[in-house]
């Protein structure tokens, strides 16, 4: 029995189909990220789960109980969900403890106070119980919003871009803390993000959305190593893009020949190669691929090398290689280039029609 389940859910705004036949489940203690570009429907799906958007088609259930199916539509306050939004939505006229206690309506004052302090302790904010939101940093406000959502002990947590308002360094720290708190709570969590690195850091599984549909679901490592299409491969980081044509189960590229499965001879393809798949050596190998260095930049944990490689029809290819650590070859240096084929992906080119 899933803590949260979508079954063939669709939702439209006028003529725009924002969510298109989405089926997805989230288990207890699992964190699933809905990942995709702006406008792909991920926030709409979250709002349908929360009851903030009326279900138009399909079914939503929580812990085996139908909360929306077209006939019934349980209001948000009766779905036992915790909500954390991008802007935190804290009440400026209430102090931190009162903000958290707001979600514990129907209980006595002492019980609400105790519940609020327990939730604030969970996120490391108990010492700020009497402070007001305007006195807090962005990271502290985010923790308070998380505490308020967790205080009623919901079975499902729904997070909509909860870290996007924070600067990079603070965002890394806060989401690390939030991940541990969410796991300790035991709740099922569905989180919306447009940041693939954040999804890979936070999620047990990632559901990639495009134009209202889920195009691939799986553990982050699976989506990175075995993307289903060019969109998924490209969304998880920079790629070098080459064009080619399948001939007898192979496609020839300036970087070497790649094996191709299930594509007929004559199919136009797009070859996507991750920058970390390109390996460089100063010693030039006879008959190997020669790459000329256009620029080299240190990016902290890795170096980004801009390369020029001779391509077909006299057109040189501009490629990026990412090398761990400090690696800064001189501009215009010629280097030997090799390819890690496990990080090169071949997909039919847009609009191509394989021939049988």
Helices and strands as residue ranges (DSSP letters): E 4-13, E 16-26, E 31-35, H 42-50, E 57-62, E 65-68, G 76-78, E 81-84, H 96-101, G 102-104, H 109-122, G 126-128, G 133-135, H 138-151, E 156-160, H 168-185, E 188-193, H 196-202, E 205-210, E 213-218, H 220-225, H 230-235, E 239-245, E 250-253, E 256-259, E 268-274, G 275-277, E 278-281, E 289-298, E 302-309, G 312-314, E 317-324, E 334-339, G 341-343, E 344-348
